[in-house]
Amino acid sequence: MVTVADVMTPDPVSVAPEDSLRLARDRMAEGNFRRLPVVQSGRLVGIVTSRDLRRATNSPFVLRERWYDDIILDQVKVWGAMTANPVTVEAGAPLAAAAQLMLDHKIGGLPVVVTECPPGSRGDQVQVRLVGIVTETDLLEYLIDLLNAKT
């Protein structure tokens, strides 16, 4: 069985909720990403996408000068544009389950998490740690590898 961990991008670039939209945009541009997990104190709290950034800065209903977009990018924080509590998938889940989640929720990527219970702790001290991200690009690359292997 192929798992999410087999195709995910490990240790993804992320942003914090208090980071500016400009920082998020710049990190996306530098890595050619379309989405970034939002992490606070080691905990996944959201996801911000390039679409979220476009929606925050580009309104077809408001005609304005470029400096206005610069103010938005510098002053608005990631938490103001992100999706809180995003749909996630466990690293050990079957890859087909991740693909189904993406299809069902009409999303292009999922933060990949591992749920851990620290040694000596009770069951109520479960920790969820971000370990990767799986995207539609990862799924397509895996499909291409499969198809090429058949020829």
C-alpha positions in Angstrom: 0.0 0.0 0.0 1.3 3.4 -1.0 0.9 5.9 1.9 0.8 9.7 2.0 4.3 9.7 3.5 5.6 8.0 0.3 4.7 11.0 -1.9 4.4 14.0 0.3 6.8 16.9 0.4 8.4 16.6 3.9 9.1 19.5 6.2 7.1 22.1 4.2 7.9 25.8 4.2 5.4 27.5 6.5 4.3 30.9 7.9 3.0 32.0 11.3 -0.4 33.7 11.8 1.3 37.0 12.7 3.4 37.1 9.5 2.5 39.6 6.8 0.7 38.6 3.6 3.8 39.9 1.8 6.0 37.4 3.6 3.6 34.6 2.7 3.5 35.8 -0.9 7.3 36.0 -1.1 7.7 32.5 0.3 5.2 31.1 -2.2 7.0 32.9 -5.0 10.5 31.7 -3.9 9.5 28.1 -3.7 7.0 28.1 -6.5 4.3 27.0 -4.0 0.5 27.7 -4.1 -0.1 27.1 -0.5 1.6 27.3 2.9 0.7 25.7 6.2 0.3 28.2 9.0 2.0 27.1 12.2 2.0 28.7 15.6 4.1 27.3 18.5 4.7 24.1 16.5 1.0 23.5 16.0 -0.8 23.6 12.6 -3.5 26.3 12.8 -4.3 27.0 9.2 -3.4 27.1 5.6 -3.0 30.1 3.3 -3.2 29.8 -0.5 -2.2 32.0 -3.4 -5.9 32.3 -4.0 -6.4 33.7 -0.5 -3.7 36.3 -1.2 -5.3 37.3 -4.5 -8.7 37.7 -2.9 -7.2 39.9 -0.2 -5.4 42.2 -2.6 -7.3 42.1 -5.9 -10.9 43.3 -5.8 -12.4 43.8 -9.3 -14.9 46.2 -7.6 -12.4 48.7 -6.2 -10.2 50.8 -8.4 -7.1 51.8 -6.5 -3.5 52.7 -6.8 -0.7 50.2 -6.3 0.4 51.6 -3.0 -2.9 50.4 -1.6 -2.0 46.8 -2.3 1.4 47.4 -0.7 -0.3 48.5 2.5 -2.5 45.4 2.5 0.5 43.1 1.9 2.5 44.7 4.6 -0.2 45.4 7.2 -2.6 42.5 7.0 -1.5 39.4 8.8 -1.8 35.8 7.5 -4.5 35.0 10.1 -6.7 37.5 8.3 -6.7 35.5 5.0 -6.0 31.9 6.0 -8.3 29.0 6.3 -8.3 28.0 10.0 -8.4 24.3 11.0 -7.7 22.9 7.6 -8.5 19.4 6.4 -5.5 17.3 7.2 -4.3 13.7 6.5 -2.2 11.4 8.6 1.2 10.5 7.1 0.4 6.8 7.3 -2.9 7.1 5.5 -3.3 5.4 2.2 -2.6 7.8 -0.7 -6.0 7.1 -2.2 -7.6 8.4 1.0 -5.7 11.7 0.6 -6.8 12.0 -3.0 -10.4 11.3 -2.0 -10.2 14.0 0.7 -8.9 16.5 -1.9 -11.6 15.6 -4.3 -14.4 15.7 -1.7 -13.3 19.1 -0.4 -12.3 20.5 -3.7 -8.9 21.5 -2.5 -5.4 21.2 -4.1 -3.4 20.2 -1.1 -3.4 18.8 2.4 -1.1 19.4 5.4 0.2 16.0 6.5 0.3 15.4 10.2 1.4 12.8 12.7 -0.6 12.3 15.9 1.6 11.5 18.8 1.0 10.8 22.5 4.2 11.7 24.4 5.6 8.9 26.6 4.2 8.8 30.1 1.4 11.1 29.2 -2.3 10.5 29.3 -4.5 10.1 26.3 -5.7 13.7 26.6 -2.3 15.0 25.8 -2.2 14.1 22.2 0.0 16.3 20.0 -0.5 16.8 16.3 2.7 17.6 14.4 3.0 18.9 10.9 5.4 16.6 8.9 4.6 17.4 5.3 2.2 18.5 2.6 0.7 16.5 -0.2 -0.6 18.4 -3.2 -2.2 17.6 -6.5 1.2 18.0 -8.1 2.6 15.2 -5.9 -0.3 13.0 -6.9 0.2 13.7 -10.6 3.9 13.1 -10.3 3.2 9.7 -8.7 0.7 8.9 -11.4 3.2 9.7 -14.1 5.8 7.5 -12.4 3.2 4.7 -12.3 2.3 5.1 -16.0 5.9 5.3 -17.1 6.7 2.1 -15.2 4.0 0.2 -17.1 5.6 1.0 -20.5 
